Each structure stands twice: as structure tokens, then as C-alpha cells.
Amino acid sequence: MNTFGNIFRLTTFGESHGEAIGGVVDGMPPGVDIDLAFIQQELNRRRPGQSHITTSRQEADQVELLSGVFEGKSTGCPIGFIVRNQNQHSQDYENLRCLFRPSHADYTYHQKYGIRDHRGGGRSSARITISRCVGGALAKLVLQQKGITIQAYTSQVGDIALDRDYTRYDLSQTESNAVRCPDPEKAAEMEALIARMKAEGDTIGGVITCVIKGCPAGVGEPEFGKLHAALGAAMLSINAVKGFEYGEGFDGVTARGSEQNDVFRSVDGCTTTVTNHSGGIQGGITNGQDIYFRVAFKPVATILQEQQTIDLEGNPTTFTARGRHDPCVLPRAVPVVEAMAAMTILDYILLSNSAIL
């Protein structure tokens, strides 16, 4: 299960401390202008070492496109790409070779495969999301041509949270701070909390909100291919994600139907709704309103404190993790959420009606 998507498909390969991370994107529509600088910028938003509240691992994360592009345009053939690893400190993980770290995939990988790469988590490392960002950037290039935009932002770190209503914020300010939060005051509080967790060798979780604008009505399937289910599956495939909700989500369960129903109206001959509690999706199909959802991330499992665990033989032991790790995954996960959303939306547009493109 290393391939994501139905028509627009991404297949990924690589490990955290291997030679490279890479992938193949199949189903890319032909004739699309391929902006390599834009793709690289999306990777730069995800790359390590970009601020004092992220891991200090220094990687250029320079992408190389190997196929599927001719004279600056997509040909419709598979687009192969690679990003080489250049700054691994594999020796930092040697003390983890024969034990299972709490809340990591060490034990489950060992049970499934009988072998695992202990260096940085190997295939289970969040570094693998590089491939998702490349696939997402390519999908964004297609969606942008049709006026569909995707904007994610950090809306909560620990108990520091923004108002749930995204319309109250200027989302263009998201990239103005290290936390990727559109509220400067809250961003400063979040940054201070993350910095404190880093100093204590601990970690903290939070929430990322994502807003998709311009998606036409009619995208999605009515039964098992519901768009919100596809978005949920995409988000839950991201490392450290523990929850997904769209529209009003869990907050809507205390309201009455008379309060939650989105009343239809016609404006200049176009059908719209007075409110958008549904989050732009009804019956699994888009209604043309903004799609918005929230993704919950757990605290990073690697903490730089002594912990108890067992070794491969089941013997109790203690260990202290070494290496370079994020005290909070959210700032670098924002572009990953956008990437998965972009690939899902493009894939479902192609599935629903290719004439939309």
C-alpha cells in the first residue's frame, strides 16, 4: 500500500536514512505548466531546520524531476522524482536497534515484517512526507488553473487555540511566522510553548485547519466514495494524525437540526447556502461552498527524556532518545495537510467528471 489515489496516483519510496526519498505521479493531466520553483517552495515549507522550534537536521530537500515533463509542461506520462538525503546522523539511533520505542511503529513493523530500519524510523519516518508534498504541489498546479485554492494553518497548539471560525482570520498571514498561524498574538504564544517543550526535552500536539475554496459542486461519490471519507482517509494517513472532522464536526452534536441546516438560496442565478455548517459537502458530494476540516496531531512520540520500554527479547530496559527531532510537528505538517487535500480533490474531480477540468 505505497500508492495513493485512483486516477491521480502517487507511489512513494525511500526511508529516513536511506539514499533518497522519491516517487512517481501517474495520471497528471497533460499540458500543465510545471513550475519547478513552486514545487521546490512547497518542499521548503516542509523541510527541517527552518526555525528554532523545528528539528535542527539540515537538508536542502532539492527535488529532481526525472520524467513526464517536456519543455516545461506535463506530457501526461508518469512524473518520476527524487530528493536525496544528505544529512543523516544514523549513529544517533544505534541505541534503539534492539528495543521498541513507546508510541512508535518499531514494534508493529517488527511484528508485520520481522525486520525494521531503526535509523530515524526508516519507512515510518515523517521524512517520507516529502513525496506527498511533491505530489501535492503538482496537484495544486492543476487546481490553481481552475481557481481552486487550498490553505491550511495551525489553529491550536496544546491548549492555545484560535476561534474555530476560519472566516475571522486573514489566512494570507499564515506564512508570516514560524508556527504558521494567521493570528500573530496567538502565534507568539504557541511558539513560546513549543520552545519550552523543546527545552524540556518534551513535545506537544495540536490541530491544523484546512480550507478549500473554489471547488465546484458535484465532486464526490454518494456511497463508499464520499469526498469527506476520502479526505479523512488522506489526513489519517499522515504521521501523528489522531483525528479528523469536517464542517461543524463534533461541536455540532449539541445543536438542533433547525440550527444546523444550511438553507439554500439563489444569488444572481447561482445556488448557494446562507450558512455552511456542512463544510461544503453534503451526501458525500460537494455543494460548491468552502470545504473546511480540522486535523488533530498527537505530541511527537520521540522525547529527549529517559523512558521505560522492552527489548526484542521482552526484557525491561530504559533508554534516552538521541538525535534531532521536532518538539511539535504542526508547523511542518501544514504543507503536508495541503498536499494530501490537493491530491484528493484533484483525484475526485477526475473521478467525478473529467469535463470539470
N, C-alpha and C positions, 0 to 999 in steps of 0.2 A: 504493500500500500504506500508506494512512494510517488504516486501520481494523483494530482488534484484536478477536478473539473471533468466536464462531459465533452464539450466541443472545444472550448478554450482550455487547454490542458497544460499543467506544469508537472514535469517529472524532475525530482531533485536527487542529488548525490553529494557525498562528502561527509567528513567528520571534523570536529572542532580542531583537532591537532593533526589532521591528515595533510596531504599536499595541497588540496584545494576544495572549495565549495563550488558547486555548479548545477546546471540543469538544462533542460530542453523545454521550450514552449512550443506546443503544436496548436494549430487552429487559429493562429494570428491572422486576421484579415489582411489581404494583400493591399499594397499601395499606400500604407500608412507611413507618414513621415516619422523616422526613427531618430529621436533627439537623444543622442548619447549623453550629452551634458545633463539632461533632465534625469535620465536613468541613474547616472552617477550621483546626482544630488540626492535622489531618494535613498541610495546606499549610504551617503554621507550622513543622513539623518539617523540612520540605524547604527552606524559604525561605533566601535568602542573608543574610549579615550577622548570624547568630545567635551567633557566638562569634569569638574571636581566631584560631581555626585554620580559618576558612572565608573565602570571598570577602567583601570589605567592601561589595559592592554592596548598597544598602538598598532593599528592595522590600517593601511591605505584603502583596503577593500576596493581596489581598482577592477572594474568589470571589463572583460574582453568578450565581445560578440564574435562567435565563430562561424555562424551560418545564418541563412534566412534573410539577409539584408543586402540589397544591391543598389548602389548609387543613392544611399540614404533613405531607401524605402523598403518596407517589408515585402517579401516576394510571395508570401503565403506558404512557404516551406518552413520546416521546423527551425526555430532560432535557438541554436546552442550557445551557451555562455559559460564562463568560468571566472572565479575570483580566487586568487591564490592566497593561502595562508603564509604569513611571513614572520609572525612574532609570537610563536608558540613557546611556552615555558613548560614543557612536558614534565620536567623533573619535579615541578611543584606538586604533581599528583602521584608521585611514586608511593607515598604512604597510604594511598587509597586503593592500591592494586588488589589487596586481599580482604577488603571489608566493604560493607554496604552502608552508604551514607543515608541518614534519615531523610525521608520525603523526596529522594532522588529516584531515578529509574535504574539504579545499579542492580537492585535485587530482581526487579521484574524483567530486565533484559537478560540477566543471568538465568532466570527460570525459563524464559522463552527460547533463548538461543544456545545456552550453555557456554557462552563466551561473551565478553564485553570489552570495549575500549574504555579503560578507566581514565584516560587523559582528557580532562575537561568534559567528561560525559560522552565523548565520542559522538555518535549519531543523535543522541538525545539532547545535545547541547543547543542552546538558543542561537548559537552561531549559524546553525543551519537555516535560520530565517533569512539569511542573505538571499537565498534563491527565491524566496517568496517576494522579497522587495523588488527583485529584477522582474519577475513575472507580473507583479502588481504595477510596476512602472510602465511596462508595455501595455497592460490593460488600460491604464489611465490615459495613455496617448490616444487610444481609440475612443474612450469615453469622452475625453475633452473635446474632440471634434464634434460631438453631438450635444455639447453643453451640459454634460453630467459631471458634477464635481463631488469629491469625497474629502471630508475634513474631519479628522479625529483630534482629540485633545485630552489631556489629563484633567479629569474632573474631581478626583479625590485621591488623596494620599493619607493613609491612616484615617484619623478622624477629622481631617481638614478637607471639607467638601464644598464644591460650588453648588449653586441652586440647580436643580435638575432641568430647568427650562433653558435649553441652549440658546433660545432667541434673545436672552438677556445679555449675551456676550458678543463682543466683536471677535469672531473666530480668526480674523486675519492677524490677530496679535499672538496667536498660539506659538509661533516660532520665535517670539521676542525674548524668551527666557529659557533657561536650561531644563526646566520641568515640562515645558510645552503645555502651559496652562494659559488661557486667554485673560485671566484676571491677575494683574500684576501683584496686587497685595496678597492674594491667596497663594500665588506662585512663590513669593518670598517666604511665606510660612512653610509651604511644602518643601522648598529647597533646604530650609533650616532643619526641618525634621529629618529629611534624608541624610543630610550631612551629619547629624547627631547619631543616626543609626550606623553610619559608616564608621564614625569614631569609636563606637561601642562594639564594633565587630558584629553588628546585628543587621537585620533587614526589615523592610516594611512593604506592605501591599497597597492596593488602591483600585481605582476604577478609571477606565478610558471610555469616553463617549464619542460616538461617531455619527456624523450627519451626511446623508447623501442627498444632493439636490439635483433636480432636472431629470430624474428617471421617469420615463413615460409610463402611463397606465398600461396594464395588460402584461406585465412581466412576472413570470412565476407560473407554477402549476397548481391545480386545485386539490390534489390529494397528497401523494407522498413526495412530490417535488415542490412543496410550498417554499416560497422565497425566504421567509423568515427562518424556516427549518434549515435551509442551505446556509444562510448567514450564521446561524447558531453553530452548525457543524464546522464551518470555516473558522469561527472565532475560538471554539473549544479545541481546535487542533493546534492552537498556538501554545507554546511553552508557558506554564504557570497560570493559565487561564482556569478559573474555577466556576465562572457563572456568566450567563448571557440573558439579557432581557431586552425587548424592543417595545416601542411605544411607551405607554404608562407602566408596563411591566408589573412587578409585584405591588407597586404603590396603588395600582388601580383596583385591587381586590376589595378595598374598603368602600369604594364608590358605588353608587346606584347606576343602573342602566341609563336612567334619564340624565345622569351627569356625564356618563362616558360616551354616549352615542355621538358620532360625528355626523352632523346634519349636512346633507347635500344642498348645494345652491348652484345657480348658473351665473357666471360673471362674463359678460361680453361673449356669450355663446360657448364658454368653456365650463365644464363641470368641475367644481371644487368643493371643499368642505369648510364649514365655519370653524371647526376645531380639528385637531389631529392627534387625538388620543390613541388612534390605531397605529401610529408610527408609519404611515404611508403604505401599509399592507393590510388588505382585508381578504379573507378566504385564501390566503397564500399568494395573492396576486397584487401587484402594485396598483394604487389608485391615483398616482400622479402627484401626491403630496410628498413632502420631505420624508425620507426614511431615516429614522434615528434609533439608535440602540446603545446599550451600555455593556461593557465587558469587565468582569471582576478578575483581578490578578492577585494571587496569593503572594506573601512575602517570599523573596528568593530563598531557596532551600539551603544554599551554601552560606553558612555563617562562620565568622572567624573566631569562634569560641570552642572550648572543649565540649565534646558531646560523647554520649554513650552509644554503642551500636554492637553488632556482632560481626565476626569474620566469616570467611567462606565455609568454615567447619562448624559454625554456630557458636563459637566461643565468645563470651562477652569481652569487649575491649573499649578503650576510649581513643579518641583522635581529635586533632585540631586541623581544620582545613587550612591549606595554604593557597597562594596564588592571587590572581586579580579577578575580582568579582563585583557585580553591581549590587549596591545596597538596596536599590529599588529598580525594578525592571521597567516601570511605566514610561519614563522619558524616551527610552529607545524602542519601546513597544508601540508607540503611536504610529510610526510609519508602517509597522508590520500589520496592525489592525486595518489601516487604509489599504494596504496591498491585498489582503485577503478579501476585503469588501469589494475592491475593484475587480479582482478576478471572478468573484461570484456574480456580480452584477453583469459583467460582460458575458460570462458564460450563459447566464439565464436569459439575457437579451437574445443571444444567438439561438438558444433553445426555443424561446417563445415565438420569435418571429424575426427572421434574419432581415426582413424588409425594414425593420426599425433602424438598422444601420445604413 
